[in-house]
Amino acid sequence: MAEYRMPSLGADMKDGRVVEWFVGPGDQVRRGDVVGVVDTAKGAIEMEIWMDAVVEEIVAQPGARVPVGEPLLRLRGEGEASAEREEAPPAMPPRPEPAARPEPETEVSQPREVEAAETKRRALRASPAARKLAADRGVDLGEIRGTGPEGAVVLADVEEALEAPSAPLTEPGHGTHVTPVARRMAEVHGIDLTAVRGTGPHDTVTRDDVEALVAESERTVEVSDAKSPPEQPPIEDGQRAMRDAIAAAMARSKREIPHYYLQDVADMEAAEGWLTQENASRTPADRILPVALLLKAVALAARSFPEMNGHFSNGSFHRADRVHLGLAVSLRSGGLVAPAIRDTDTRTVDDLSQAVMDVVQRARAGRLRSSEMTDATLTVSSLGERGVQTVFGVIYPPQVAIVGFGRVTPRPWAEDGLLGVRSAVTVTLAGDHRVSDGHRGGLFLQKVATLLTKPEEL
């Protein structure tokens, strides 16, 4: 019997609150499956299972706050006997049964119908909370399109099915039909639904409509932000936990990690020209983001300088075999997270661009996975779109380095005895002196700058 315990999803995480389970006792799970959602100081995170098994017992029910390392589920291997069978008392000798009375044909067929219904129920993936609400309200789960992992029906899907088709709710004072789930999502993302025409029954605004608006807003560059950034609202109680978690992690970093800082300027003239040419014939959704080039250059440099890529724990450095870059993402409600983009060094810039849009959208929607919060081996922070020219980062433990990029701007540039103007970006490195030094850090930054002058090779 194995136990799935509350994972540590960030430096100084102490506990998490179970939000929902997508599995129940008796369900079979595979390594990598999302089994539930846990709420942390950094937001709601989807938890992934680490083995092929059968769920034996749910230890922590939804709503429970569980310390890191405490059990959430009990699992048994596929060939392992269940706890009930192991603890069952020895069977008594069979008693002679009285002669069975013949039953009517209709009663004989009933168990088969029940068995068929049970088989269909188990084949449909749905969270326990969704199953309970559907059973209480008489909803057929087979008629609901699931939005959970692998198409699983989650609680929000059942709520939307209950409200949208028969009696769509109306946004007070506006006459716009909005489902409860769509309204909650709109509130989180600050979307005004009064001008939105829904695609659901009776022009109801549904989850899909809001998600489409969120995805579109992520691809839109808001020029006005750079000129007149909105006033930052005061920190609310809901944000305080995240601010405290960030402060604790950074305080630990500065206390335990001997930082050194380096800065260089990379020529971006060729990179900008290559991006302009590549994106000329693409639709906005397919265009390559500039940050994809930056990530690929850092990942390839990390492969050449492995002392920048890994974790320092238990008094020693553990070099990572693969490069999983963490990308710092600012959240709309305040704070930031740095989910990992796996195998950054082996992916194409096209693939990386799509991965960036995906991870940013899911981070701001609170749909990150637990592995994305723990797999990062080196973090990149890019604040160029905010008008910042230089970024000096603080290393996120247990990592040993962080790379920062500022804004790409035209700058005076001397080359071959001639003075001109070229697009350039400031790139910085914060390194851990326990693992590397300024000499190797300088060569690392030089490698990044050189790679950016040859974008066609990235």
C-alpha positions in Angstrom: 0.0 0.0 0.0 1.4 3.4 -1.0 0.4 6.9 0.1 0.0 10.0 -2.1 1.1 12.9 0.2 0.6 16.7 0.0 3.5 17.8 -2.3 5.7 20.8 -1.7 4.8 23.1 -4.5 7.2 25.9 -3.7 9.8 27.2 -1.3 8.4 27.5 2.3 5.0 26.0 1.4 3.6 24.7 4.7 0.2 23.3 3.8 -2.6 23.3 1.2 -6.3 23.0 1.1 -7.9 20.2 -0.9 -10.4 21.8 -3.4 -11.7 18.8 -5.4 -10.9 15.2 -6.3 -11.3 13.9 -9.8 -11.1 10.3 -8.6 -12.8 8.1 -6.1 -12.1 4.7 -4.3 -11.7 1.9 -6.8 -10.7 4.2 -9.7 -7.6 3.2 -11.7 -5.0 6.0 -12.3 -1.9 6.2 -14.4 1.4 8.0 -13.8 0.9 11.7 -14.8 -2.9 11.7 -14.4 -4.4 14.7 -12.7 -6.3 13.4 -9.6 -7.4 16.6 -7.9 -6.9 20.3 -7.1 -5.2 21.8 -4.1 -5.3 25.5 -3.2 -2.0 27.0 -2.1 -0.7 30.5 -1.4 0.2 30.7 -5.2 -3.3 29.6 -6.3 -5.1 26.5 -7.3 -2.8 23.7 -8.6 -3.7 20.5 -10.3 -2.1 17.5 -8.6 -0.6 14.7 -10.7 -0.1 11.1 -9.6 3.4 9.5 -9.7 2.5 5.8 -10.2 0.1 3.4 -11.9 -2.3 2.3 -9.1 -5.8 1.9 -7.9 -7.3 4.5 -5.4 -7.9 2.6 -2.2 -9.0 5.5 0.0 -9.4 9.3 0.0 -7.8 10.4 3.3 -8.3 14.2 2.9 -11.8 15.3 1.9 -12.4 18.5 -0.1 -12.1 21.5 2.2 -9.5 19.9 4.5 -6.2 21.8 5.0 -3.3 19.3 4.9 0.4 20.0 5.9 3.1 19.2 3.4 4.0 15.5 3.6 0.8 14.3 5.1 -1.3 11.7 3.2 -4.0 12.7 0.8 -4.8 9.3 -0.8 -4.0 5.7 -0.2 -3.1 3.7 -3.3 -2.5 0.1 -4.1 -0.6 -1.4 -7.0 -2.5 -3.1 -9.8 -1.6 -6.5 -8.6 -1.9 -5.7 -4.9 -4.8 -7.0 -2.8 -7.2 -4.4 -1.3 -7.0 -3.6 2.4 -10.5 -5.0 2.9 -9.6 -8.3 1.5 -6.3 -8.5 3.5 -8.1 -7.7 6.8 -11.2 -9.8 6.2 -11.7 -12.6 8.8 -11.4 -16.2 7.8 -14.4 -17.4 5.9 -16.9 -19.6 7.9 -17.9 -23.1 6.5 -20.8 -22.7 4.1 -24.2 -23.4 5.4 -26.5 -25.5 3.5 -28.8 -23.2 1.5 -32.5 -23.8 1.3 -33.9 -24.7 -2.0 -34.2 -21.6 -4.1 -37.7 -20.6 -5.1 -38.2 -19.8 -8.8 -38.3 -16.1 -9.4 -40.2 -14.3 -12.1 -38.3 -13.5 -15.3 -38.5 -9.7 -14.8 -36.7 -10.0 -11.5 -33.9 -12.1 -13.1 -33.1 -9.4 -15.7 -33.0 -6.6 -13.1 -29.5 -7.3 -11.7 -28.1 -7.3 -15.3 -29.6 -3.9 -16.0 -28.2 -2.6 -12.7 -24.8 -4.1 -13.5 -24.9 -2.5 -17.0 -25.7 0.9 -15.5 -23.0 0.6 -13.0 -20.4 -0.3 -15.7 -21.5 2.7 -17.7 -21.2 4.9 -14.6 -17.6 3.8 -13.9 -16.6 4.2 -17.5 -17.6 7.9 -17.4 -14.8 10.0 -15.9 -16.2 12.4 -13.3 -15.1 13.8 -10.0 -16.9 12.5 -6.8 -18.3 16.0 -6.2 -19.7 16.1 -9.7 -21.2 12.7 -9.4 -22.9 13.6 -6.1 -24.5 16.8 -7.4 -25.6 15.1 -10.6 -27.2 12.2 -8.6 -28.9 14.7 -6.2 -30.3 16.8 -9.1 -31.1 14.0 -11.5 -28.6 15.0 -14.2 -27.3 12.5 -16.7 -23.5 12.9 -16.7 -23.3 11.3 -20.2 -25.0 14.5 -21.6 -22.3 16.8 -20.1 -19.1 17.8 -21.9 -16.3 17.5 -19.3 -13.7 20.2 -19.0 -11.5 18.4 -16.5 -8.4 16.2 -17.1 -8.9 13.8 -20.0 -12.5 15.1 -20.4 -13.5 14.4 -16.9 -16.7 16.0 -15.7 -16.0 18.3 -12.8 -18.3 20.1 -10.3 -18.4 23.3 -12.4 -19.6 21.4 -15.5 -22.6 20.0 -13.6 -23.4 23.5 -12.2 -23.3 25.0 -15.6 -25.5 22.2 -17.1 -28.0 22.8 -14.3 -28.2 26.5 -14.8 -27.6 27.3 -18.5 -30.0 25.3 -20.6 -33.3 25.6 -18.7 -33.1 28.9 -16.8 -30.1 31.0 -17.7 -29.3 33.6 -15.0 -29.4 37.3 -15.9 -26.6 39.7 -15.1 -28.3 42.2 -12.7 -29.4 45.4 -14.5 -28.2 44.4 -18.0 -30.4 41.6 -19.3 -27.4 39.5 -20.3 -27.8 35.8 -19.7 -24.7 34.4 -17.9 -24.1 31.0 -16.4 -22.7 30.9 -12.8 -19.3 29.5 -13.9 -18.9 32.1 -16.7 -19.8 34.9 -14.2 -17.2 33.7 -11.7 -14.5 33.5 -14.4 -15.4 37.0 -15.7 -15.1 38.4 -12.2 -11.6 36.8 -11.7 -10.3 38.1 -15.1 -12.1 41.5 -14.9 -14.2 41.0 -18.0 -17.3 43.2 -18.6 -20.0 40.8 -19.9 -22.6 43.5 -20.8 -21.3 43.7 -24.4 -20.7 40.0 -24.9 -23.0 38.0 -27.1 -23.1 34.5 -25.8 -23.1 31.3 -27.8 -25.2 29.2 -25.5 -28.9 28.7 -25.4 -30.9 32.0 -25.5 -27.6 33.8 -26.2 -26.3 32.7 -22.8 -22.7 33.6 -22.1 -20.9 30.4 -21.2 -17.6 29.2 -19.9 -16.3 28.8 -23.5 -17.2 32.4 -24.3 -15.2 33.8 -21.4 -12.2 31.5 -22.0 -12.1 32.7 -25.6 -12.0 36.3 -24.4 -9.3 35.5 -21.9 -7.2 33.7 -24.6 -7.6 36.7 -26.9 -6.5 39.2 -24.3 -3.4 37.2 -23.6 -2.3 37.6 -27.2 -3.0 41.3 -27.3 -0.3 43.8 -26.5 -1.7 46.6 -24.5 0.4 49.6 -25.5 -1.4 51.9 -23.0 0.0 49.8 -20.1 3.5 51.0 -20.8 2.5 54.7 -21.1 0.1 54.9 -18.1 0.1 51.8 -16.0 -3.0 51.5 -13.8 -2.8 52.3 -10.2 -2.0 49.2 -8.2 -4.9 48.4 -5.8 -4.2 47.9 -2.2 -3.4 44.3 -1.1 -6.5 42.4 -0.1 -6.8 39.6 2.4 -6.9 37.1 -0.5 -3.6 38.3 -1.9 -1.8 38.5 1.5 -1.0 34.7 1.6 0.7 34.9 -1.8 2.7 38.1 -0.8 3.7 36.4 2.4 4.8 33.2 0.5 6.9 35.2 -2.0 8.5 37.2 0.8 9.3 34.1 2.8 10.9 32.4 -0.3 12.9 35.5 -1.2 14.0 36.1 2.4 15.2 32.5 2.6 17.0 32.9 -0.7 18.9 36.0 0.3 19.7 34.5 3.7 21.0 31.1 2.5 22.3 31.7 -1.0 25.5 33.7 -1.6 24.4 35.6 -4.7 26.7 37.2 -7.3 25.3 39.4 -10.1 26.5 40.0 -13.7 25.2 42.1 -16.5 25.7 42.1 -20.3 24.2 43.6 -23.4 23.0 41.4 -26.3 22.7 42.5 -29.9 19.1 41.9 -31.0 19.2 43.4 -34.5 19.4 40.0 -36.2 16.7 38.5 -33.9 14.2 41.3 -34.5 14.8 41.2 -38.3 14.3 37.4 -38.3 11.1 37.7 -36.2 9.7 40.3 -38.5 10.3 38.1 -41.5 9.0 35.0 -39.9 5.8 36.6 -38.6 5.0 38.5 -41.8 2.8 35.8 -43.3 1.5 34.4 -40.0 -1.8 35.0 -38.2 -1.6 36.7 -34.8 -2.3 33.4 -33.1 0.6 31.7 -34.9 3.2 34.4 -34.5 6.4 33.7 -32.7 6.8 35.6 -29.5 10.1 37.3 -28.9 10.4 35.6 -25.5 10.6 32.3 -27.2 14.0 33.2 -28.7 15.2 34.4 -25.3 14.1 31.1 -23.6 15.7 29.0 -26.3 19.0 30.9 -26.1 19.1 30.5 -22.3 18.3 26.8 -22.5 21.0 26.1 -25.0 23.5 28.1 -22.9 22.5 26.1 -19.8 23.2 22.9 -21.6 26.8 24.2 -22.2 27.2 25.4 -18.6 25.4 22.7 -16.5 26.4 24.3 -13.2 23.6 26.9 -13.9 21.0 24.2 -14.3 19.9 22.1 -11.3 19.1 22.2 -7.6 21.1 22.7 -4.4 19.8 20.6 -1.6 21.1 18.7 1.4 24.4 20.5 1.2 25.3 19.6 -2.4 24.5 20.6 -6.0 22.4 18.1 -8.0 22.9 18.8 -11.7 19.8 18.4 -13.8 19.9 16.0 -16.8 17.3 18.1 -18.7 16.6 21.8 -19.0 13.2 22.8 -17.7 13.1 26.6 -17.7 10.8 28.3 -15.2 9.1 31.4 -16.7 8.1 34.1 -14.3 4.4 35.0 -14.9 2.6 37.9 -13.2 -0.9 37.1 -12.0 -3.8 39.5 -12.5 -4.7 39.4 -8.9 -1.1 40.2 -7.9 2.0 38.2 -7.2 3.7 35.8 -9.6 4.5 32.2 -10.3 7.3 30.5 -12.3 5.9 27.3 -13.9 8.3 25.1 -15.8 8.4 24.7 -19.6 9.9 21.2 -19.9 12.7 20.3 -22.2 13.2 23.9 -23.4 16.5 23.2 -25.1 15.1 20.6 -27.4 11.9 22.4 -28.5 11.5 24.6 -31.6 10.9 28.3 -31.1 7.4 27.8 -32.7 6.6 25.1 -30.1 8.1 27.3 -27.3 5.9 30.3 -28.4 2.8 28.1 -28.1 4.0 26.7 -24.8 4.5 30.2 -23.4 0.9 31.3 -24.4 -0.5 28.1 -22.9 1.3 28.3 -19.6 0.6 32.0 -19.1 -3.1 31.5 -19.8 -3.4 28.5 -17.4 -1.3 30.3 -14.7 -3.7 33.2 -14.7 -6.7 30.9 -14.8 -5.4 28.9 -11.8 -4.9 25.7 -13.8 -1.3 24.8 -13.4 -0.1 21.3 -12.6 1.9 20.3 -9.6 4.9 19.1 -11.7 5.0 22.5 -13.4 5.5 24.1 -10.0 8.4 21.8 -9.0 10.2 20.8 -12.2 11.9 24.1 -13.0 15.8 23.9 -13.1 16.5 27.5 -14.0 14.2 30.6 -14.0 13.9 33.3 -16.6 12.3 36.7 -15.8 11.5 39.0 -18.7 10.0 42.4 -17.9 10.8 44.1 -21.2 7.1 44.5 -22.1 6.7 46.6 -18.9 9.3 49.1 -20.0 12.1 47.9 -17.7 15.6 48.0 -19.1 17.4 45.9 -16.4 16.1 43.1 -14.2 18.2 41.8 -11.3 16.5 38.6 -10.0 16.6 36.7 -6.7 17.3 33.0 -7.0 14.3 30.8 -6.3 15.4 27.9 -4.0 16.5 25.2 -4.6 17.6 26.5 -8.0 21.1 28.0 -8.4 20.6 30.8 -11.0 18.1 33.2 -12.5 18.3 35.1 -15.8 16.7 38.5 -16.4 15.8 40.3 -19.6 14.8 43.9 -20.0 13.3 45.9 -22.9 14.7 45.7 -26.4 15.6 49.3 -27.3 17.7 51.1 -30.0 21.1 51.9 -28.6 24.4 53.4 -29.8 26.6 50.5 -31.0 30.2 50.5 -32.0 31.4 47.7 -34.3 34.5 47.4 -36.6 35.4 51.0 -35.8 32.0 52.3 -36.8 29.4 53.8 -34.6 25.7 53.1 -35.3 22.4 52.3 -33.8 21.3 48.7 -33.1 18.5 47.0 -31.2 19.9 45.5 -28.0 18.7 44.1 -24.7 20.2 43.9 -21.2 20.6 40.4 -19.9 21.5 39.7 -16.2 22.5 36.7 -14.2 22.1 36.0 -10.5 24.2 33.0 -9.6 24.9 30.9 -6.5 28.5 31.2 -5.4 28.3 27.7 -3.8 28.1 26.2 -7.3 29.6 28.7 -9.8 31.5 31.9 -9.9 31.8 35.1 -11.9 34.2 33.6 -14.5 31.8 30.9 -15.5 28.8 33.2 -15.1 30.3 35.6 -17.5 31.0 32.9 -20.1 27.4 31.8 -19.7 26.0 35.3 -20.5 28.4 35.6 -23.4 27.0 32.3 -24.8 23.4 33.6 -24.5 24.3 36.9 -26.3 26.1 35.0 -29.1 23.2 32.6 -29.6 20.8 35.6 -30.0 22.8 36.9 -32.9 22.0 33.7 -34.9 18.2 33.3 -34.4 17.9 31.0 -37.5 20.0 28.4 -35.6 17.9 28.4 -32.4 
